[in-house]
């Protein structure tokens, strides 16, 4: 038997093609029996998607049926009477995970017609399929609950056992299986994705990033911090106590007032309504970690955490979910009411009201209030709750039931307000406390809240397994040794109280982790963490007018086109990085993208900066044309606009007339200036400068006029299409690596000249100005990091005192090479006498080392060039590390 596997370039396939050549009639039945017994597949009703799984699908022996096949010694009339035979294979897979609630059975049947004819002349048996293809036999067996039909798998190859004679065997082997190209996104077809949820998640997480930056830069009123903490806890309680313990598991009963409050605060969480959560959660418990589980952790950490929210339900989830009874949810008027009005309720309860209360009550800035009360609080709480599905199913211990996936996770216990004892919860889902210990022994605010409600009569009939039941379950399916050592040791009451108090302190600190980055950033940068102005605004009318003014002031000056571009390329870069991890990369694609990054960096450093902004050398029309095209693909604006703003930056450096004023913060000088409109003072300062030389340069001016179409062609289309046609690279891989990621990385490398090189480093040439000498910026910007020297001697074509071979400076090396070729000339350079005189007057002479020998300078230069290339290619390092950890090839 020979097996021939074909695999599509576009889509991964798991089906195999088996070809059997029969050379004589005696071993025909034996080989057919062997081929059928070893060819186990699963196929959907459309005969489109096939997945092989021989271990889980033992087929019934077919020798008894095949023994009835006509032999070559039978006469022709007998063979005609037995011409058609029908084979039916029935496969029933039983899965027993838990005697209480994990039994279900899948039965499916498929019939395939087997037609056997006897050739009149040569008496050779041949097997024909339904498509009348001579010499082909197809056997199909069904799989169990792991059937993933055309909805989830794209497999076009079919399992076939070919029985041919020696004359046409060569012709059959030369036939190639036709494959269909199916467009997928990370292995999923577009129709399988919930695009509304994907867009909503991208939108909210983009606002989260913007909000974090905004809150880190501007002061926050004192009352706003406890306000968002209260909202976060309320939203967490709404899900953990209301949707989870009350409605999903009915682990206790609640009065109408408590049910109303829990439904209302559950709306704060953006986790869907109580009805949908309880419905999916019951299905999750019944069919945990199978295809019937809507949050199946076996499909990966990302899917279990938030990926399930982005995809349509697996067919098994829908089929198995229909077997469950949700009549109690349908009979709950509050849940039905929330389900029908969820979206407007969410906008009102979770966005509008939390934003306006700080504005009207203690005069908080409306932008700060929106980002903190609505955006940051909502997204953080959602991820805290989602750790129950991801972290608590993958990492941790299983002392109560070692045969299931859910675990005991302390970090999830802290973030989800008491939902982290997940192994215990899946073993005893009806326990209202979700934990064996008391609330005062472990951080469990949800249980504490239920106990308080029970004391005042709002909650009653609290279900709890007895100690005898817990011990019995652990002794049968758990880990008794761990349970006895860690959980059942009788500790003194004093020690239990101290340990519980410590756990509550740690839990409170960990649950509030989201506010620590902005606080730390403000402390490091010397900004006020909170404002002392905590006066309450009593004038509603005036406050309303102030809101409109603040909205216009905050959002009217934003350049929304640039903001959308920045959000888009950074989102695509993150998606592209994940794509590169999951897929193979051709080595030529990486080399090509590296060349593009180096070329675009040279286009900006040599062309936009040193040639057109400072006129530090002159260039022929050929070199100007090359530099203009290379500068286009950086997406940093045209050479004209860059040179105009850069001259203004040098003339009025670190003042309010500087368009990239670093005095306004690191973020503003890095990329924030690109997101806001120029102030009137910057425009007035720029109008005083002369840019006639830029307008007179026809190449520079034409590039400025047609910058957008030039960038689309040379920065996006050509870098994407060229690897596809040149060495058959995937379009998505070349698009992400050569267009998106390359552009984003180079852009940040160049922007570091305005940010890092103005904040961190030394000032040996002029200590009175802010620009510094920064080695990291030298490596990333291809030689632009000697910024203190550059601001002191801006006309120097090399932007450095040293020669190009003495340290990493590809930009100067490129100009020197062009000068040798006659393409660059009149290169300006500060003389040694001028440099020494400037250092003595306003620099730091002690900073400079005495002259070194020539050999030392050469060796030091070689090492610096090697180190520079390593730093310039830093995005490759995390990609290699992740692929190495996952066991995937880095390049092919």
QUIQUI-V106743 format. One line per field, one symbol per residue. ss: DSSP state (H for helix, E for strand, C for the rest). A space follows every 50 residues. Layout:
ss=???
This chain:
ss=CEEECCCCCCCCCCCCEEEEECCCCCCHHHHHHHHHHHCCEEECCCCCCE EECCCCCCCCCCHHHHCCCCCCCCCHHHHHHCCEEEEEEEEEEEEECCCC CCEEEEEEEEEEEEEEEECCCCCCEEEECCCCCCCCECCCCCCCCCCCCC CCCCCCCCCCEEEECCCCHHHHHCCCCCCCCCCEECCEEHHHECHHHHHH HHHHHHHHHHHHHHHHHCCEEHHHHHHHHHHHHHHHHHHHHHHHHHHHCC CCEECHHHHHHHHHHHHHHCCCCHHHHHHHHHHHHHCCCCCCCCCCHHHC HHHHHCHHHCECCCHHHHHHHCCCCCHHHHCCHHHHHHHHCHHHHHHHHH HHHHHHHHHHHHCCCHHHHHHHHHHHHHHHHHHHHHCCCCHHHHCCECCC CCCCCCCECHHHHHHCCCCCEHHHHHHCCCCCCCCCCCCCCCCCHHHHHH HHHHHCCCEECCCCCCHHHHHHHHHHHCCHHHHHHHHCCCCCHHHHHHHH HHHHHHHHHHHCHHHHHHHHHHHHHCCCCEECCCCCCCCHHHHHHHHHHH HHHHHCCECHHHHHHHHHHHHHHHHHHHHHHHCCCCHHHHHHHHHHHHHH HHHHHHHHHHHHHCCCCEECHHHHHHHHHHHHCCCCCCHHHHHHHHHHHH HCCCCCCCCCCHHHCHHHHHCHHHCECCCHHHHHHHHCCCCHHHHHCHHH HHHHHCHHHHHHHHHHHHHHHHHHHHHCCCHHHHHHHHHHHHHHHHHHHH HCCCCHHHCCCECCCCCCCCCCECHHHHHHCCCCCEHHHHHHCCCCCCCC CCCHHHCCCHHHHHHHHHHHCCCEECCCCCCHHHHHHHHHHHCCHHHCCC CCCHHHHHHHHHHHHHHHHHHHCCHHHHHHHHHHHHCCCCCC
